[in-house]
Amino acid sequence: MNVIANLELVEGRYIHSPDLHAKAGGKVAVALLVDAELQVLASGPDADFGTTGVKVWMNRLSTGNRFWDARIRHAIRIGAMAELGPGSDDGGYKIFVFPMRSTAGPTARGKAIVVIGTTPRKQDNIPTISAAFGLTGTETEVLRLIYKGLGAVETAQAMGIAPSTARTHLRHIFEKTGTSRQSELVYFVANYG
C-alpha cells in the first residue's frame, strides 16, 4: 500500500490521490502534509473537518486532545503508518498517518500525510451494556472513554477525576462484565450483542 506514491503536491498547497478514499477506508474529509510537530506544510483544497473536532489553528494540526496529538507526533517521528480512532459518538472519524519515505528525499523524513476520514457509525453498545450489567453513570462514562481508546490516566483527565478513582471504576466494570484487561473490555464492547 503506497499511498504516498500517488499523492501530488501542486504549487505546494494541493494534495490529491485518486485512490486515497479507498486506502483510508471511508470518506476522506481532510488530507494534510504535516511535520513531527504537527505543523501543516500543505493541505487539500477542500479541507472540511466537519464535526470531527479536528482543526488547524495557527497552522498547526490539533485533534483537541493532547493524547491523540502525541500519538500522531510519535507515529510521524518513528516513521510508522498508523490508524488512530479518537472518533466521536456522532458517527466517528479515524486519523490515518502515512509517513513520507526516505526514497522521496532527505527532506521527507519526519513528515507524513495525515488523513482524517469519516467512518460509518457503528451501533453504540455501551448503553445496552450499561443497562445489562448494572453500570453506574460514572462507570458508563469510563467505559465509553476506554472504548474510544483512552487509558485510565487519560480517562481520569478527561473526566476531571483522580487516576485512582478512574482505576477503581474500571475495576468495578471488569468485575461486572467478567473481563480483566482494557483490551479484553474493548473487544467485549465491540462484539456485544
Buried (B, 14 or more C-beta within 10 A) or exposed (E): EEBBEEBEEEEEEBBEBEEBEEBBBBBBBBBBBBBBEBBBBBBBEEBEEBEBBBEBEEEBBBBEBEBBBEBBBEBBBEBEEBEBEBBBEEBBBBBBBBBBEEEBEEEBBBBBBBBBBBBEEEEEBBEEBBEEBEBEEBBBBBBBBBBBBBBBEBBBBBBEBEBEBBBBBBEBBBEBBEBEEBEEBBEBBEEBE
